[in-house]
């Protein structure tokens, strides 16, 4: 490719710099930042090792998910918000963890906060990147894959 001068050259060099951003860095930022969102949400649902009464109340009276007992939903959501973020941070079962949290995000969007689509869309983008491209080189998944190649 021929190097250009002026504005076109500046744009070309800027594009080349951005294209050189390593995927492992993008994936790490996506994994850690979205994990923090769900971990923090999970932390609001517990006191010590116990799901709070206020969490049970919210699931029974405000969230009202169809087809599932509210108490079971509260426990499952609390577990998911603690378990899958840890897996994302260390990069273990990353694609499946991202899929689980994407499904949870869709449930939240459809049944709980349907007007929060801009936020949920941002979360979904992180999950879809991780599902499509994997966790990157800085992950346990990558180390395991290297071991079994």
Secondary structure, DSSP 4 states (H G I P E B T S, - for coil): -----HHHHHHHHHHHHHHTS-HHHHHHHHHHHHHHHHHHHHHTTEETTEE-HHHHHHIIIII--TTS-HHHHHHHHHHHHHHHHHHHHHTSSHHHHHHHHHHHHHHIIIII-TT-HHHHHHHHHHHHHHHHH-S-SSSHHHHHHHHT-
